[in-house]
């Protein structure tokens, strides 16, 4: 069992025990000693596990059967302690509730259970002492170490690389100067990507290119991972090669005898005297900090580094450098690589049998080579055998020698994560299917509901959770798959296919995650259902404690359904300890299946899907924090829903209605109501909720659909709600977002807001405007603005140019031809997104948008540069085009990007149907369009490419193009 999971769990349980002792309930006063003993024992257990994690693999040794049994026992004990606390203790919001009093009256049963747990802990402690158990981390048994081999994709390097020509040329272009003449300023190009994606292979291809030999006096290659914590050793290896290039080996002082500053000085002398290409493979940030002073800023030499961590790449290339993000292989190149390894099989057979392999490997060269090497042992490959291998790929990766290098890379990606929380949060993502698009905010809210993110300092848990996700993306373990967003904050993501398989197997082996088809799901913490078979249900399975059938206690904390739930749909309420119930992707659920959901008193996160038409009874769900109805057909909610004491996020397109004379007192709304996100609210002729909204002090994100059916006199209510929300932000610096979607903005409303002021960080207006909304320019803190279908003239839009602090501007209009941005306009703008029907873009004069980094020009009929001069924007990093533009337009923009000193990457976005037909058009990233050709082979491959993604990887509709310069 992975000890990081056990350690993370014990921290959660210890925190609950602390809270219990601090409450000092009179009914349980006699249990203080027993509870204190359990708390101390669990803390010692956690400390012991943590100490083991700090040891190297050599110090730990291999995981023995006795050690594995001991770790499993620790896990089960921690689970049972947590189960006991959750069954008997209420959440703080429930202490005055009748159900809480009932639980207190069950104190004798609680005392008996605590006594049994204490005895089991004592026995476990004695067993560890008797057998001399020294617990180690499960990583030791995975066949890898935290220091993966220097060139994990060696097999890929030895044979001719597939699909690398374009990437090699792009890297060579980055090493060169725009005018072809070497500059006198040092340049560092960083190649960054997931382990096994071919970074070393790409660097080697560029390094060995004959043209490089002609452009540089000499070349040197050093592997940073061979010199961990040894900057002298790394620089000595580099200097040795530089001396050999210059013929200085004889009579020179040995590199090992030189001090660090002497090594740095001599390396600088070499680089000042001649032009070198130096490759530093697999570098870490602390290594770069130690060696960067050896490279003179005024030098025509070039440094090429590879790394798996995005911030490391950014740090290395900070001054006059470039970051190159690795692409995974597309479907065709993945198949070509498989054919190269499985050369004895015919291409027709490979084409048919390779689809499931290509999907699982997700374009990762090392994974494709490893699987192919494993399959080579078979004399004859069949479709059924390939599918069988894919179904049990995690097991094969753990056991088979053919996967040793891949196993090392994947284990290194996991084991080097700092802290147990990151490991646990990463493993948790394997509850989603391979390739499934995961919404950022939904994932974070689920982590918080599970208790996997806990901050011990003055910062909030949400900030820590956000940083955890960013850390996983920075390490390229989790991939962003949506288009560039307003503040470069990714909205949807997914794990690499092969990493998902590795984590799912690890999670299942540790009783962390399982499918509901597992013979004994009651042992697991998180359960997922994926297209359950007819006749399947919880009934008839064996109780993991009693051995009896039909009476088991299910310990799952989350249940997630994809596709059909089958007979399981009637049994959700039996998971009485659930914190997360995610039914958003369940397509056979009926309203009646949710009638007993109110019994899940611990539920914190509830998400429902498209087959649900009415909200089930949830008034008893006092712990509920997130209610996500965005995909449902629910149109109305009783207003008492917002009286749930912990509800923080209410999502959907709903109208709140009052019934049975229910009212919410002002004190609750202003002081106790925790609602932060209300996205969104439908307002028509019933304005009563707007009066409630103005009294809610913790709202941070509000989305309103306005369907006016009443006279203008009632518009004052919505105006008051908007102004109150904006002004409430004046006392805070936290993000505040307002989205207003009207069919037509009333002139009365616009006039009423004309002299208003307040603080908003984000404002989105959709609907026809008769004039520019003046209140926009009076808002403090506005960094993000989106105007959609407003039909404003270019003269009206010129008012936007006064927003000197705006970072992101998105305009979705039919025609923007009369909009002119002049010298000095929008000086802080980083990202500009223009979605237009007519291919005539605004005029951007020289000196405007001085800090622009991202330019999205989304018009399928765009024919050329349309007057845009990217040379005016020296900080430009990316250009995004509609994927439907023609081939000539693509080539024009790519040529312009190559001429730009910053070499911005060119991305392609495709239009996707929004969930709400009234919402603005949405785009998702996709691969570069495949040029048309008369070749029947290419037509065949394109047809396979299309059918493969349609049938096998639905989530890849929004696959991110990870290529180019960052």
ZAPAPA-974697 format. One record per residue (C-alpha): x negated, y, z. Coordinates in pm, whole numbers, plus 32768, in hexadecimal, padded with zeros to 4 digits. Example, Ala and Ser with C-alpha at 12.3 -4.5 7.8 and 13.67 -1.06 7.14 Angstrom:
BEGIN
7B327E3E830C
7AA97F9682CA
This chain:
BEGIN
800080008000
7F7D815A7FA5
7F1981F580F1
7F6583558077
80D682F98076
80C1826681D4
800983978255
8101848581B3
822283C0824B
818C83BD83A9
81658538839F
82D8855D8353
833D846E8468
825585108568
82F286618516
844A85D4855E
83D4854286A8
83498694870D
8498873486C1
854B862A878B
8471865E88BE
849987D888A8
861687B988A8
861086F889F4
876D866F89C9
87EF86158B23
887D84CC8AA6
872784578A32
864E84E88B45
85EE838C8BB8
855383468A63
844F845C8A6C
833583708AC8
8389827189BB
83B5837A88B1
8270841F891B
81BE82CE88FE
82448297879E
81DF83F6873A
807C83CB87BD
80568277871B
80C882F885C9
7FDE842385DF
7EBA833B8629
7F2582618505
7F2C838E841F
7DD884068498
7D4282AF8464
7DC7829C8302
7D4983F982B7
7BEB839F8332
7BEA8271824E
7C4483498124
7B1184228163
7A2582F88141
798882A07FF5
79E4815C7F4A
789680C57FAC
78D1811E8119
7A3280918114
79EE7F50805C
7B027E897FB5
7C627E6B8038
7C8C7D1B80E6
7DD27C5F810E
7DD67CA78284
7D9B7E1A824A
7EAF7E248145
7F9E7D788236
7F447E738345
7F8A7F9D8264
80D47F0281F9
81307ED68367
80E0804383AD
81BB80AB828D
82DF7FD682FE
82C580568461
82BF81BF83EE
83EC817A8310
84AB80D9842E
845F81F8851C
84D982F18419
8611822083D6
865E82178549
863D838F856D
870E83D58438
882382EB84A4
8848837F8600
87D484E885EE
889886028548
8812871F847C
881788708534
895188E0847C
8A1487B68501
89D587DE8677
8B28887586BC
8BDD878085DF
8CAF865E865E
8BD5856785A6
8AAB85E2866F
8B6085A687B7
8BB28449873E
8A44840586FD
89E6847C8859
8ADD838788E9
8A1C82768834
88EF82C4890F
88D981628996
88AC80D3883A
87AA81DF87EB
86EF818F892F
86ED801D88DB
86658061877F
855581488806
84F2803788FB
84D37F3787E3
840180238711
831980658836
82E77EEF8866
829E7EBC86F3
819D7FD486F5
80ED7F38881E
80E87DE68773
80627E7D8632
7F507F3086F3
7EED7DEA879D
7EE37D328650
7DFD7E3785B8
7D177E1986E4
7D1D7C9B86DE
7CC57C86856D
7BD57DAE856C
7C937E558454
7BE87F7883A8
7CEE800782C1
7C7D8083816B
7D2381428056
7DD1807D7F4A
7D01812C7E43
7BDF80457E98
7CA47F1F7E18
7D037FC57CD4
7BBA7F727C30
7B4280DA7C1D
7A9B81E67CE8
7AC6835B7D0B
799B83917C29
7A0F830A7ADC
790E82B379D6
787283D67921
7909837377D6
7A4982B37822
7AAD82AA76B5
796882077647
7A1C81057570
7AC8822274BC
797C82D47486
78CA81A173F6
79C6816D72DE
7A28827B71E6
7B14836672A1
7C7483837219
7D2C84CB71EE
7C0785A1725D
7BA986607122
7C918787715B
7C3287A472CA
7ABE87927277
7ADB88AC717D
7B9C897F7276
7A8B8952737D
797B89A2727E
7A398ADE7221
7A3C8B45738E
78C78B1173AB
78908BEB7279
78D68D5E724F
79EB8DED717A
78FA8E887081
78198D56707D
76F88E13711B
767B8DA37274
76BD8EA9737D
75C38EFD748E
76BA8EB075A3
76D58D597644
781B8CA17602
78AB8B7F76CC
79B38AA1762C
7A6F89BF771E
7B1F888476A6
7C29882277A3
7D1E870277B1
7D9A85CF7865
7C9B84C078B1
7C7983D57787
7D0284D0768B
7BBC84D475C7
7B0F860E764B
79B985697649
79FD84D574F1
7A59862A7468
792A86D07506
784985C17478
78E085E8731D
7898875D7324
773E872673BD
76D7862B72AF
776486F5718E
764F8730708B
76B7889B7066
767288D071D9
7510885271A7
74D8895E70A2
75728A787172
74B88A3572B7
73468A187305
738B88F673F4
7494883774B0
74B087A4760E
75B486C276B2
75D8868E7829
76E385D478ED
774786997A21
77FA85747AC9
76AA84BF7AE0
762A85D67BC1
773B86027CC7
76D287017DCF
757D87187D28
7557885A7C65
73DB882C7C5A
740286D77BBB
74F2875E7AB6
741288827A58
72DF879E7A59
738586B9795D
73DA87E57885
7280887F7896
71E08731783C
729E872E76F5
7255889C76A9
70DF885E76DD
70EE873275F7
7198880974ED
707D89087508
6F6688067524
6F0088747684
6EFE87227735
6D8487027751
6CD887CA7860
6E19885B78EB
6E7388407A59
6F6D87277A97
70D6879E7A96
711486E57BDC
700687B57C85
70A689017C32
718589BB7D23
72E58A1C7CBF
728F8B867C6B
715E8B127BA3
72388A297AD6
732F8B437A94
721C8C327A2C
717A8B437934
72C98AE0789A
73188C517865
71CA8C7C77B6
72188B6276C5
73708BE87674
72EA8D487640
71DD8CCE7556
72B18BE8747B
741A8B9A7426
74958A5B74CE
75D6899574E5
75F889017642
7709880B76A1
775D87DB7811
784A86B47822
7947867A793C
78F887AE7A0A
7995881C7B54
79BD89807BCD
78B889747CE2
77BB88EF7BE8
78028A0D7AFA
77DB8B097C13
76818A797C5C
75FE8A6B7AF7
76A08B917A43
758D8C837AA8
749D8BB279D6
754D8C29789A
74F68D8F7832
76188E6B77C7
754C8F0276AC
75088DCC75DF
75818D417493
758F8BE2752A
76D68B29755C
774D8A567682
785489487650
78EB88B5778F
79F387AA77C7
7AD5878E78F6
7C2787047962
7C8388367A31
7D1589707993
7C918A6E7A94
7B3489DD7A68
7B4E8A1478F0
7BCA8B76792A
7AAB8BC07A1B
79A28B3D792C
7A278C067805
7A888D3F78C2
79988E2A780E
79948E287692
7A028CBD7687
7B1C8BE17611
7BE88AC676A7
7C4A89AB75C0
7D6D88D27635
7D5F876A75BD
7E7786E274E9
7EF085817514
7EFA84AD73D9
803D84BB7316
80FE838172BC
804C83497172
7EEE837371FF
7F488298732A
7FAC8185723A
7E6F81B97170
7D9C818D72A8
7E51804C7302
7E137FCB71A1
7CA1801E71C0
7C847F4972FA
7D6D7E347287
7CC87E1F7133
7D1D7CB27102
7E947CFA70F9
7F4C7D7B6FCB
7FC67EE26FD0
81307E776F99
812D7D9F70D1
807F7EB0719A
817D7FB27124
82A27EE571A2
82077E7272E7
81537FAF734F
827E8091739B
82A18034750E
81288045753B
8113819B749B
82288216757F
8182819B76BE
802682157660
80B0836E760A
7F9783C6751B
7E7E83897615
7D5682F27554
7CC38232767A
7E15819776C9
7E4A812E755F
7CEF8092754B
7D1E7FDF7698
7E6D7F4A7637
7DEA7EE774E2
7CBC7E39757E
7DA87D7B7662
7E867D13753D
7D5C7CA0746E
7D487B697544
7E857AE7749C
7E657A317354
7FBB7AA672E6
80737BDC7354
81EC7BE47354
82E37CF6739F
83647C3E74D0
82057C13755E
81B17D847530
82F37DE475DE
82A67CF176F6
814C7D8B7726
81E67EE77732
82E57E817838
81D27E047920
80C07EF478B7
80877F717A1A
80407E107A91
7F4B7DD27973
7E997F1B79B4
7E5C7EB37B1C
7DDC7D557AD2
7D447D3A7977
7BDC7D8A7920
7C3F7E2577D3
7CD77F477898
7BAE7F827980
7B4280D078EC
7CA6814C78CF
7CE780DD7A35
7BB881A17AAB
7C2F82DD79FE
7D9482C47A7F
7D26826F7BE0
7C3183917BD6
7D4884807B6B
7E13840B7C95
7D1283D47DA9
7C6685257D79
7DA785E57DC1
7D6C86B27EFC
7E59864D8013
7F67854A8046
808186357FE1
800486517E79
7FE484D87E5A
813F84997EE7
81E185A67E10
8136851B7CDA
81A483B67D21
830584387D55
831584A97BE8
830C833D7B76
847983207BE2
84C583C77A91
84AE82F87950
8379830A787B
838C843D7799
84B184D47856
84B586507864
84B486C079D0
852F881B7A2E
843088CD7B04
852389617BFF
85E6881C7C20
84A987597C6B
843888557D6D
858D88567E16
858586DB7E23
842A86DD7EC2
84A887CF7FC9
85E28701800B
850D85CA803F
842C86808136
82F0863F806D
828987AD8079
8259884281D2
819789808217
80F289A9836A
809D8B16833D
815A8C5882FE
81A28C028191
82EB8B6A8124
83108A0380AE
83868A797F58
823C8B2B7F16
817789F57F77
824F89157E9A
821E8A027D77
80A589F67DAB
80A9887A7DB7
815488677C64
8066896B7BD6
7F3C88A47C59
7FBA87697BAA
7FE4882C7A66
7E9088D17A8D
7DFA87747A9E
7EBA87177962
7F6285F37A16
80B8868F79E3
80F28728788C
81C5885C7843
82B788157728
837989597701
832C8A927642
825F8BA276E4
833D8C4A77E2
83518DAF7855
823D8DA17957
818A8C6B78CF
824B8BA779D5
82A28A547945
841289F87960
8409888978F9
82F78785790F
82A88612790A
819085267962
80AC84837862
8142833B77F0
8024825D7861
7FFE831A79AA
817182E779E6
8146817179BA
801D816E7AAA
80DA82337BB4
821A816A7B94
815C80267BCD
80A680BF7CF8
81F0813E7D86
829F7FF07D5C
817C7F367DF8
819980157F2B
83157FFB7F57
8332816A7EFB
83FD81617DB8
84BC804C7D0D
85CE80067C13
871B7F987CA2
86EB7E537BE5
85DC7DF67CDE
863E7CBF7DA8
861D7D787EF2
864A7EF07EC1
86957F328030
851E7F338079
84DD80617F99
84EF81D67FDC
855982497E82
8637818E7D8B
868881D37C21
8792813A7B43
8758812979CD
8874809B78FD
88EC7F9E79FB
896D7E57796E
8ADC7E027986
8B367D517AC8
8A0D7DDB7B8C
8A4B7E687CE7
89BD7E767E45
8A9F7D5B7EB0
8A097C077EEE
88A47C817F2A
87E87C198060
87C67CFA818F
86547D4281BB
86797D328337
87827C278381
875F7B428256
88D77B4B822E
898F7BB080F4
8A6A7CDF80CB
8A177D7F821C
88C77E1C81D9
88527F758240
87D58032810E
86B081158161
869A81D58018
8672834F8033
86B683987EC3
878882FA7DB2
8762836D7C49
882D82EA7B24
87E082F479B0
88DE827078BA
89DA81757940
8A0481317AB3
8AED800C7A7F
8B7B7F717BBA
8A8380367C8C
8B56816E7C53
8C4880F77D60
8B3780BF7E64
8A80820B7E7F
8B1482587FD4
8A78811E8069
892481CB8062
8975828881A1
8818831D81C7
880783B9806C
877285158052
8777852A7ED6
888C84AD7DF2
884185077C89
895484967B9B
891B85A27A95
88BB84A97984
89BF83A179E5
8AB2837A78C4
8BB682827946
8C0D83287A90
8D7883777ADF
8E0484727BD7
8E8B835A7CB1
8D2F82C67CDC
8CD483F27DB5
8DFB83E57EA4
8D23836A7FC9
8BF784477F88
8C52851980B7
8BCE83FC8191
8A6784478127
8A2F8533824B
88B78552820B
88DE85B9809E
881586EF8041
881486E27EC5
893F86887DEC
8941869B7C70
8A6586247B99
8A8B85E57A24
8B66861B78F6
8C77851C794A
8CDE85C77A90
8E0B86B37A7C
8E5087077BE9
8D8087387D1F
8D97861E7E1D
8DCE865A7F8E
8C8886F18011
8CED87CC8139
8C4586D58229
8AF686EC8175
8A6687E98268
88FE87A18201
893B87E3808D
883D88DA7FFF
886B88B57E86
89AF887B7DC7
896988607C51
8A9F88587B73
8A0688E07A33
8A4F87AD7960
8BA9876679EE
8CFC87CD796C
8D5688657ABB
8DDE89C47A86
8E598A297BE1
8DDB89FE7D44
8E808A517E8F
8DD88B7D7F2A
8D9C8ABD806D
8C7D8A0B7FBC
8B9F8B368001
8BEA8B0B8174
8B1089D2817D
8A088A408279
88D389CE81B6
89448A06804E
88378ACF7F9E
88698A877E2B
89B98A747D78
898D8A307C05
8A8E8A187AF0
8B8B8AEB7A34
8CA38B017B2F
8DB78BD87BB6
8DDE8BE27D2F
8F458BDD7DA7
8FE48C0B7EFA
90E78B167F79
91B18AD280B2
91648C298139
8FF68BD08172
8F158CF981C1
8DA68D208215
8D508E10832A
8C628F2F82E5
8B6E8EC383F4
8B338D758347
8B068E1981F3
8A128F21826B
894A8E588368
89748CE0833F
89C68CA481D2
888B8C16812E
88FA8C297FC3
87D48CA57EF3
88318C337D96
89898C667CFD
89658C107B8D
8A668C3D7B23
8BB28CD67B73
8CD48D0C7A84
8D968E4D7AC6
8EE08E977A16
90148F3B7AAA
8FC28EB87C09
8EC48F9E7CA8
8EDF8F217E0D
8D958E6B7E0E
8CDC8FA77DA7
8D4B903A7EF3
8CB38F0C7FA1
8B748F227ED3
8B2090827F42
8B0D900580A9
8A198EE98062
88BE8F6080C5
87E28E3C8059
883E8E2A7EE9
870B8E317E08
878D8DB47CBA
88E78E037C2E
897F8DAF7ADC
8AD78E397A80
8BB68DED7957
8CB78F03793A
8DFA8EC3787E
8EBD900578B6
90348FEB78A6
908B910A7990
908F9283797C
8F549357799D
8FB393C07AFD
8F3E926F7B83
8DEC92907ADB
8D7993547C0B
8D6B920D7CCC
8C7491687BE1
8BAD92AC7BCF
8B9C92B57D4B
8B2A91487D56
8A1591897C5A
899D92C37D09
89A7921F7E61
88DA90F87DE4
87D891DB7D41
87BA92C47E6C
879691A37F60
864E91547EB6
85B392A17F16
854C920C8066
849A90E07FD3
838890867EDD
84108F2B7E8E
848F8ED37D32
85F58F3E7CED
86A88EDF7BAD
87F28F5B7B1C
88938ED179E1
89CE8F707951
8A828ECE782D
8BA48F9977A5
8C598F82765D
8C5890FB764D
8BC591DC7754
8CCA92DA77BD
8C6A94457790
8D07948878E3
8C1D93887980
8AEC941978D1
8B4595797944
8B7B95037AAA
8A1F946A7AAD
897595917A03
88EE96337B3F
88B794F57C07
876594817C82
86D593507D2B
85D692387D14
85E891197C1D
84C7904D7B99
85978FB07A82
86C5902E79BF
877E8F7B78A6
889A901F77E7
89618F6276DF
8A8090017624
8ACA912B7547
8A62927E75D1
8AEC93C87555
89BA947F75DB
887194397684
88AA93E977F8
87F5950978A1
87E5945C79F2
86E2936C7962
85D8947B7961
861E94DA7ACC
85E4937E7B5C
84AF934B7C31
83DA92147C04
846E91AD7AB5
837490C17A0E
845C8FEB7938
856E9066784D
86438FA57755
8743904B766F
88188F63759C
89208FAE7494
893A911A7501
894291AE739F
887C92D8741D
87D393B17318
865D93E37303
868B95417392
873D94B274C2
863493A774F2
852494B174F5
858E94F4765D
84E593AC76B7
8392943F7668
839A950A77AB
839093CD787F
822093E578D2
821D92BB79C5
82DA91C378E8
821E907A78B6
83168FBB77DC
8410903376DA
84FE8F54761A
85E58FDB750B
86E78EFD7460
87878FCC734D
87F58FBD71E5
871A90DD7172
85F5918D721B
856A923E70E8
85A2939F716F
84F8935F72BC
83A4940B72D1
82A193DD73E6
81A694F873E5
804D95397472
8053951275ED
81A6946175FC
81D5933A76E9
806C933D7765
809A921E785D
815D9131777A
80C18FD5776F
81C88F1476AD
82B28F7F7597
83BF8E97750B
84888F0373D9
85A18E23735D
863C8EB87224
87148E487102
86868F3A7001
85128F106FBB
84C290816FED
840C90BB7134
83DE91F57206
82BE92DE71BA
81A292C372B3
80AD93DF7289
7F4193D872F1
7F1A941F7464
8068938374C4
807792457595
7F09926075F4
7F12913376DF
7FE7904A760E
7F868EDB763C
80A98E1A75A6
81708E72746D
82A08DA27410
83388DF172BB
845F8D08728E
85078D27713D
85238BFA7056
851C8CDB6F23
83DD8D926F86
83168DAC6E45
81CD8E536EA0
81338F326FAB
825F901D6F93
818991486FE0
80FD90BB7128
7F899102714F
7F0390167258
7DAF90C0724D
7E4D91D87319
7E6D90E87441
7D15908574BA
7D9A8FB175DD
7E828EDD7507
7E748D6C7566
7F998CCC74B2
808A8CFE7392
81CC8C34737E
82918C03723D
83DA8B5971EC
839089F37184
84728A237053
83938B276FAB
82FA8ABB6E61
819E8A316E32
81158B706D97
81818C3E6EC4
80D48B486FAE
7F8F8B626EEB
7F9F8CDE6EE3
7FC48CF8705D
7EBD8BEE70A4
7DC68CA46FC5
7E0C8DEB7078
7DD98D3F71C7
7C868CBB7155
7C1B8E1D70FC
7C788EA37255
7B4F8EB87347
7C1E8E0B7455
7C8B8CEE736E
7DF58CDC73ED
7E9C8B8973CB
7FC98B6772E6
80EE8AAC7381
82378A3B72EC
838B8A487394
84CF89AB7323
86308A157371
86F2892F745B
8863892D74A3
88A789D475F3
8979891D76F5
8A658A4776F9
8AD78AB2759C
8AFA8C177619
898F8C24768A
887A8CC675C4
87B88BF474CB
86AB8B1D756A
85618AA174E0
847C8983753F
8317894074D5
82CF883F73CA
81AC87C272F8
8127887471C5
820E882670A0
818887106FC1
813B87956E63
820E86FD6D4E
8159860E6C66
81B385246B4B
80FE84026BEB
81E982E16C35
810E82846D5D
814083D76DFB
82B783C86DBA
82C182756E61
820182F36F8E
82DB84266FAD
8413834C6FAB
837F827170BA
831883A5717E
847D842A7174
852D82E371CA
8435829072DD
847383D37397
85E883CC735E
860A826E73E9
84F4824E74EB
848F839C757B
85BB8481759D
84F785687681
83FE85AF756C
84FE869274CD
844E879A759B
82EB8715757E
81EF882675BC
80E1886F74C2
7FAE886D75A0
7EB788CE7494
7DD989F47455
7D3E8B037523
7DCD8B6A7671
